[in-house]
């Protein structure tokens, strides 16, 4: 009997060993009875991860006698002989035989059951997806209660009710009162199976009160006993279709009325009987009696001879079975009383099958008297001839003016673009700025880089580049970023926000209006990864500013608006005339810790060491306000904040390249004017301070030069004695000194020589101004040849090459020009790469630096380029400072004053010198010198 069971039957003793195994168990698990008897059940049918739990549970049953999981059906995984797991239903019954406790397990394979359940669930899910995503309204209705059971999203949008509201309603609640009686009658017939399905066109009343027309198609779902279970209906909005039908009926009625009252005749030609029927107005126009029989030849007799052929051809074309049956002609009619009348004739022929061939059946047409229209056309034609003449004349004048205007517009656009985008300078783009020592030159350079960001391809790329520039290039003394967080905000009306940003704003202000101003986060850069994503900055992503009162509730925003000089009510389209004024204020909170204007003290300010908050911003022509806010880890003084505030015009000018605003070119030109005014303002503020500093510096330099000259002369005498006595000791007492003594003397001698070189360089430095020679006409080619002669030994020793283009003749100090070339060329030879022969090239180019203090005279740019070890660009200024060395004394000789002397010489000649280097590739020293020195009178 057990072998005949449909379930797998397994017997197990207290030790968990198999005592019985029927045929169904062999079929389910793949083990034969003789293979499993006496073996542990756990190792045969239980997955390995559950075996320990099985053993523990069996032991607990034996020890306690508690059968909590026995005598009930359980679903759990089982494993076949081949290791395949499958779902199973298991029932275990304990059997006590004497003192022994045995167990009988009845197990059923649920694989097919589970598969069927999964298929059913998938089918239901697919139905629900189709139901919910359908492009028409779909509902399920209970046949007994008539309440809605389910309604898809389209139906909810159609009626304006939510699903929860619809479940408390019936279709009759939505039906217009005038349509309910017919709807109830049709539903009754449908439920009684008198009609196969429910189809009705009726009116709905939406939740808003609006009346719409809908088409309803419903079907009943019945059970096996043909009893209705539920109904499913498809509802389509046909309001527009109904309106078109109503409009069509109205138009047809109007047409009938128009035909009755209009001044044109109508005719109908029956081709089967060859009869022609004319309306009363048609007979009046042609002059036929009411009872007169009219044929096509009679029609042609009334037409002017010259027009008869075109009418005859038009009739033939209209009656051609291969054509479309339409024709329209204008012709002249001969009047009985003399004279002519112009008529327009339009007709349409209908075709049908006669004896298997397509033949004309009927032609319907209309005739309109257009005599007055033709007379007006003749008058208009004469006027048009004159008008064409005048138009051609005026067009030529306008074309000339338009071309002139276009050329002016192009010139303005090119000028604005060139002024907005400075010359690309890679070294300038790599510059960093010490925030604790931010200078006027830093502000000018940083503003130029910001204006250069107008090259970015989009506004979003510009915004990201702007905050990254400030975050990465504002550094401390160790060249580490000093800003913890930089953010760019702008104001926009709520109606212009993206959908996801609108959702954030609405959560903050549910009753927000389309015109409400919102401060939105555009770009961000900071120390933490989440500070570099706009979408992760939930607190600052968008802040609604519905009123001045609301702004005052946000301390930092209120401070920002006040310091930038704008108001929430003023954030509308800007007046271009107002934009010509000076830049707006700067946002600055010098001490952020404990400031009521800086929120999140415990969460942000204190943990991240924020010392000051500074920012700048401005208003765009379309009224939006943009603001950059920087959170600094070092204190920012009021003077530094003022300099940073002057970056606003540059940012505004670059931003204008990426937004569409009215009068864009004019706005760019006014922004350039604002930028110049901003720079003029800060220069004027610092001019008097600069003059005083220059006077103090000049006096200090004179004092230092005199001190260096005197000190160097005073140091010469003891050095000479040290060197002389050292030479005497080596010559007279070399043997007595021994090896150590001689080594000490050599070290002392080398130190004295280095000191001698240092003193000589100091003397040279002090003589640049104090004992400089008068400026005379100096041929730099002569100075170059002298330099080659002086460096000849070193060039040969290093197997180097020094080349030069033809150099200019300028007004200069010849001796100092030789010193300048020798120091720069010698520098290129000294810092050569190991095992690479040095190559130094000197070039000259005439440049135009007219304007400002440079006058209108020509200048010369002299470049000394080498292929040596180069240097890091961040040290481009440091190498010109005295005693500044980038390498140890043992690696490269020198005192560290050579380039300082070069700068002093160039300064004396009212020129400029700068250095550019690339590690491992070489360096370029650029010297700009005027061709002629200015006299005091000039």
MONORSUL-V808132 format. One record per residue. OMEGA is omega as a letter, one per 20 degrees, with the letter a starting at -180 (NA if undefined). Layout:
OMEGA
OMEGA
This chain:
r
a
a
a
r
r
r
a
a
r
a
r
a
a
r
a
a
r
r
a
a
a
r
r
r
a
a
a
r
r
r
a
a
a
a
a
r
r
a
r
a
a
a
a
a
r
a
a
a
a
a
r
r
a
a
r
r
a
a
r
a
a
a
a
r
a
a
a
a
r
r
a
a
r
a
r
r
a
r
a
a
r
a
r
r
r
a
r
a
r
a
r
r
r
r
r
a
r
a
r
r
a
r
a
r
a
a
r
a
a
a
r
a
r
r
r
r
r
r
r
r
r
r
r
r
r
a
r
r
a
a
a
a
a
r
r
r
a
r
a
r
a
a
a
a
r
r
r
a
r
a
a
a
r
r
r
a
a
a
r
r
r
r
r
a
a
r
a
r
r
a
r
a
a
r
a
a
a
a
a
r
a
r
a
a
r
r
r
a
a
r
r
r
r
a
a
a
r
a
r
a
a
r
r
a
a
a
a
r
r
r
r
r
r
a
r
a
r
r
r
a
r
a
r
r
r
a
r
r
r
r
a
r
a
r
r
a
a
a
r
r
r
r
r
r
r
r
r
r
a
r
r
r
r
r
r
a
r
a
a
a
a
r
a
a
r
r
a
r
a
a
r
a
r
r
a
a
r
a
a
r
r
r
a
a
r
r
r
a
a
a
r
a
r
a
r
r
r
a
r
a
a
r
a
a
a
a
a
a
r
a
r
r
r
r
r
a
a
a
a
a
a
a
r
a
r
a
a
r
a
a
a
r
a
a
a
a
a
a
r
r
r
r
a
r
a
r
a
r
a
r
r
r
a
r
a
r
a
r
a
a
r
r
a
r
a
a
r
a
a
a
r
r
r
r
r
r
r
a
r
r
r
a
r
r
r
r
r
a
r
r
r
a
r
r
r
a
r
r
a
a
r
r
r
r
r
r
a
r
r
r
a
a
r
r
a
a
r
a
a
r
r
a
a
a
a
r
r
r
a
r
a
r
a
r
a
a
a
r
r
r
r
a
a
a
r
r
r
r
r
r
r
r
r
a
a
a
r
a
r
r
a
r
a
a
a
r
r
a
a
a
a
r
a
r
a
r
r
r
r
a
r
r
a
r
a
r
r
r
r
r
r
a
a
a
a
r
a
a
r
r
a
r
a
a
r
r
a
a
a
a
a
a
a
a
r
r
r
a
r
a
a
a
r
a
a
a
a
a
r
a
a
r
a
r
a
a
a
a
a
r
a
r
r
a
a
r
r
r
r
a
r
r
a
a
r
r
r
r
a
a
a
r
r
r
r
a
r
a
a
r
r
a
r
a
a
a
a
a
a
a
a
r
a
r
r
a
r
a
a
a
a
r
a
r
r
a
a
r
a
a
a
a
a
a
a
a
r
a
a
a
r
a
a
r
a
a
a
r
a
a
r
a
r
r
a
r
a
a
r
a
r
r
r
r
a
r
r
r
r
r
r
r
r
r
r
a
r
r
r
r
a
r
a
r
r
a
r
r
a
r
r
a
a
r
r
r
r
r
r
r
r
r
r
r
r
r
r
r
a
a
r
r
a
a
a
a
r
a
r
r
r
r
r
r
a
r
r
r
r
r
r
a
r
r
r
r
a
a
a
a
r
r
a
a
a
r
r
r
r
r
a
a
a
r
r
r
r
a
a
a
a
a
a
a
a
a
a
a
a
r
r
r
r
r
r
r
a
r
r
r
r
r
r
r
r
a
r
r
r
r
r
r
a
a
a
a
a
a
a
r
a
r
r
r
r
a
r
a
r
r
r
r
r
r
r
r
r
a
a
a
a
a
a
r
a
a
a
a
r
r
a
a
r
r
a
a
r
a
r
a
r
a
a
a
r
r
r
a
a
a
r
a
r
r
r
r
r
a
a
r
r
r
r
r
r
a
r
a
a
r
r
r
a
r
a
r
r
a
r
r
a
a
a
a
a
r
r
r
r
a
a
r
a
r
r
a
a
r
r
r
a
a
r
a
r
a
a
r
r
a
r
r
a
r
a
r
a
a
a
a
a
r
a
a
a
a
a
r
r
r
a
a
r
a
r
r
a
r
r
a
r
r
a
r
a
r
a
r
a
r
a
r
r
a
a
r
a
r
r
r
a
r
r
a
a
a
NA
